[in-house]
Amino acid sequence: MTTLDTYRHILHQYWGYDDFRGIQRDIIESIGAGKDTLGLMPTGGGKSITFQVPALAHEGICLVVSPLIALMKDQVAALKKKGIKATAVYTGMSHQDIITQLENCIYGNFKLLYVSPERLSSELFCAKLRHMQVSMIAVDEAHCISQWGYDFRPAYTQISKIRELVPDAPVLALTATATPAVVDDIQRQLRFRQPCVKRMSFARSNLAYRVQHIDTTKEETIHELLCHHPGSAIVYTRNRAATRELAEWLQQRGIEATSFHAGLTDAEKTLRASQWQTGDVRVIVATNAFGMGIDKPDVRCVIHADVPDSPEAYFQEAGRAGRDGHAAFAYLLYDERSRSLLERRVEDTFPPLDYVRRVYEEACFFLQMGMGDGEGVTREFHLDEFCATFRHFPTRAQSALQLLDRAGYIRWQDAEEGRSRVMMAVSREELYDMRLTAQADRVLSMLLRTCTGIFAEYAYVSEDEIARHLGIDQQQVSEQLVLMSRMHILHFIPRSSSPLFTFTQRRVERDEVVLHDDIYACRKREMEHRVSTMTAYLYTTSCRSAFLLGYFGERDAKPCGLCDNCHDEHPTYDLERVHTAIAAQAQQGRLDLTRLRIDGVPDRVVARVARRMMEEEEVTDVFPYSSNQPH
């Protein structure tokens, strides 16, 4: 068995640290002893060390399952800089490059192989994996494997099947957001041979959680907070348009800001993230597409302009502040509409079953698919046109399509997944007689070198990768592919700007569409629980840090002394006036703290007085305290 001194030597040699921190050593010793292990560590707790160090200490290769391509690329690049042999296989690579990398893993040329969960279902990958000496399997963001996790991803369920191919390799599952139910489910889904959980407190002693009511406008409130807290900041919003508009609004007021969302090109994402990380831009206004894998320790402030619909998402995003250990702040903004907007998200994400059946039937009409036909057929699906034709709201219609995808009736492929495809239209012999420009010939030669099977079937291609190899612009590559398509040398299907809709089975009658409980009813209840917990968080009078930690199972968490409830900067309010106003409201019916406002008094103070009045039975039936949610 590898000794602790060996692990420490590797840590010092490659990372320069003298010893492990937190529960890193406990996790490393557990996985090093061959035990399936679940590590619960807060954001910024150093999860990657727990599998990278034992990967170097043991014979064979460590298989790392990671959800984001950008994150895989960054980690591989960082390891290579340290002289550690690591590689990744991901969407966008040529077929030949994938084969080459996997075969190098078989021959022992690498110590870590990063893959996406979708890759695990590939026949090619499974065939190559059988010939690798796998030392361990590391699963990052392991909560994604649980149906009860806030970010369930069906592709993660393939991991348990991979265990059958390498039965001797222990599994290390890592996450920063898991409730007790999710902890149990992760171990069950990954087929742990024995329970083994290494837990580190999620408490952040330097992070102050603050909830702030919007008294003016959202933009002005954010501007005021950014002026009050100098330094690097992240502002989270719920939609793409808001990121751009808010960033421009801040720029006009002298704050260096940029926007970030999933709709940007890879080059734009890389540039904007880099500008923010290097300090050229102070504030990045982003959707939840930003943050995972971003290692910027000096973020002083994270602001949520909208209330997230789960404590897990909020905790993870807020936790990106203050990783350097210095004082940092996490602000959550809300107004009178926040509660109703949260409840509407549940309705939009899980529309009624009759509505889902209606969307299925109308999508079949839209795509002109007859009853009993369609299995295996793929069509472009213009969502905006569909919604205009059948009078649907896009958000709700897309949720219905995603539910149909989970239920197995269709495959709903986002526009961002619709990569370019190419197949040769002539034989190899006919190519010799073709007269091409020099640039078209270079592009064609690169295709033939990197795409196997291109004469028999369509192959995915990346114009970005071809352009990088040839030292030309991506637009030039696309133009040459279009040119050769017009000359009937090849068939070129450009990257789709519309989602793709695939019938995974024949079209059925509307009433035959069934959504089982684990797809619909159970997951809807889970989302309702998360939304009600976030509502309770807004109006709790107890320590906000302890509230969040309690949600994740840390029931004995002590008050942080930093949040707005613990650290009231204005203790001299007229509490008698507050008491009288609450009593008057209560006489009119159920007291709803989410709608009660008293001029000049913060909501947390109103809630604190209402709590005391409820405990003394002066008022009853108070929302949110009458619910079963934690407070």
Summary of the structure (lengths in Angstrom):
residues: 631
radius of gyration: 26.9
end to end distance: 46.7
largest distance: 93.6
contacts: 1998
relative contact order: 0.09
helix: 44%
strand: 14%
